[in-house]
Amino acid sequence: MQPDSPKLLEDIRVSAEYIMRVTSGKELSDYLEDELLRPAVERHFEIIGEALNRLLKRDPAVAGGIEDHAQIIAFRNVLIHGYNAIDHRRVWDAIEHSLPVLHEQVKALVNEAAGE
C-alpha cells in the first residue's frame, strides 16, 4: 500500500459515515425537501469520488479492492460538472444501496492497512 493510501481511504470512510449519519431515519421525500441536506450530501459524495480517483492514480491495486470504483468516480464527475442536472433520486439510490457496500469495503481496507 502506498504511503498516502490510508489517508485517502480514511477520507472516503469519514465522508461515507457522514452521509449515512445525516440521512439516517430519512426518506427520499425528506431529502428532496431539505435544501441544506442535499448539497452537504453531494459535497461528501464529491469527496469520496475525488479521494477514490486519487487512490486509483496512486495505488491502483488498493482502489481495485473497491467494487465499482469507476462508477463512483463517474458519479463524482456528474455531481461536479453536471450540477444543474443532478437527479436527486439517483443520489438517494446511491445512499440507500451503494454507500453501505462502499463503506464496508473501505473499512476492510482501512483495517488491512492498520494490520488488523
C-alpha positions as CSV (number, residue, x, y, z in Angstrom):
1,M,0.0,0.0,0.0
2,Q,1.3,3.4,-0.9
3,P,2.0,5.9,1.9
4,D,-1.0,8.2,1.2
5,S,-3.4,5.4,0.6
6,P,-4.6,5.1,4.2
7,K,-5.4,8.8,4.3
8,L,-7.4,8.6,1.1
9,L,-9.3,5.6,2.4
10,E,-9.9,7.4,5.7
11,D,-11.3,10.4,3.8
12,I,-13.7,8.0,2.0
13,R,-14.7,6.3,5.2
14,V,-15.4,9.6,7.0
15,S,-17.5,11.1,4.2
16,A,-19.5,7.8,3.8
17,E,-20.2,7.8,7.6
18,Y,-21.2,11.5,7.4
19,I,-23.7,10.8,4.7
20,M,-25.1,7.8,6.5
21,R,-25.4,9.7,9.7
22,V,-27.2,12.8,8.3
23,T,-29.6,10.7,6.2
24,S,-30.4,8.1,8.9
25,G,-34.1,7.9,9.5
26,K,-34.9,10.0,6.5
27,E,-36.8,9.1,3.3
28,L,-36.5,10.4,-0.2
29,S,-39.2,12.9,0.4
30,D,-37.2,14.4,3.3
31,Y,-34.1,14.5,1.1
32,L,-35.9,16.3,-1.7
33,E,-37.4,18.9,0.6
34,D,-34.2,19.7,2.5
35,E,-32.2,22.4,0.7
36,L,-29.3,22.2,3.2
37,L,-29.1,18.4,3.3
38,R,-28.8,17.8,-0.4
39,P,-25.7,20.0,-1.1
40,A,-24.0,18.6,2.1
41,V,-24.5,15.1,0.9
42,E,-23.4,15.9,-2.6
43,R,-20.3,17.5,-1.3
44,H,-19.4,14.4,0.6
45,F,-20.0,12.2,-2.4
46,E,-17.7,14.5,-4.3
47,I,-15.0,14.0,-1.6
48,I,-15.5,10.2,-1.9
49,G,-15.1,10.3,-5.7
50,E,-12.1,12.6,-5.6
51,A,-10.3,10.5,-2.9
52,L,-11.0,7.4,-4.9
53,N,-9.8,9.0,-8.1
54,R,-6.5,9.9,-6.4
55,L,-6.3,6.4,-4.9
56,L,-6.7,4.9,-8.3
57,K,-3.9,7.0,-9.7
58,R,-1.5,6.4,-6.8
59,D,-2.4,2.9,-5.8
60,P,-4.5,1.0,-8.4
61,A,-4.2,-2.3,-6.5
62,V,-5.9,-0.8,-3.4
63,A,-8.5,1.1,-5.5
64,G,-9.3,-2.2,-7.2
65,G,-10.4,-3.5,-3.9
66,I,-13.4,-1.2,-4.1
67,E,-16.1,-2.6,-6.2
68,D,-17.5,-0.2,-8.8
69,H,-14.7,2.3,-8.3
70,A,-15.0,3.6,-11.9
71,Q,-18.8,4.2,-11.4
72,I,-18.1,6.0,-8.1
73,I,-15.6,8.3,-9.8
74,A,-18.0,8.9,-12.7
75,F,-20.8,9.8,-10.2
76,R,-18.5,12.4,-8.6
77,N,-17.9,13.9,-12.1
78,V,-21.6,14.1,-12.7
79,L,-22.1,15.9,-9.4
80,I,-19.4,18.4,-10.1
81,H,-19.8,19.0,-13.8
82,G,-23.5,18.3,-14.2
83,Y,-24.6,20.2,-11.1
84,N,-27.5,21.7,-12.9
85,A,-28.9,18.3,-13.9
86,I,-28.5,16.3,-10.8
87,D,-31.0,13.5,-10.4
88,H,-31.7,13.6,-6.6
89,R,-33.4,10.2,-6.8
90,R,-30.2,8.7,-8.2
91,V,-28.3,10.3,-5.3
92,W,-30.8,8.8,-2.8
93,D,-30.5,5.4,-4.5
94,A,-26.7,5.6,-4.0
95,I,-27.2,6.5,-0.3
96,E,-29.5,3.5,0.2
97,H,-27.8,0.8,-1.9
98,S,-24.3,1.7,-2.9
99,L,-22.9,3.6,0.1
100,P,-23.3,0.9,2.7
101,V,-21.4,-1.5,0.4
102,L,-18.6,1.1,-0.3
103,H,-18.4,1.8,3.5
104,E,-17.9,-1.9,4.3
105,Q,-15.2,-2.3,1.6
106,V,-13.3,0.8,2.7
107,K,-13.5,-0.2,6.4
108,A,-11.9,-3.6,5.4
109,L,-9.2,-1.8,3.5
110,V,-8.5,0.6,6.4
111,N,-8.3,-2.3,8.8
112,E,-6.0,-4.2,6.4
113,A,-3.7,-1.1,6.2
114,A,-3.7,-0.9,10.0
115,G,-2.7,-4.5,10.2
116,E,-5.8,-5.7,11.8
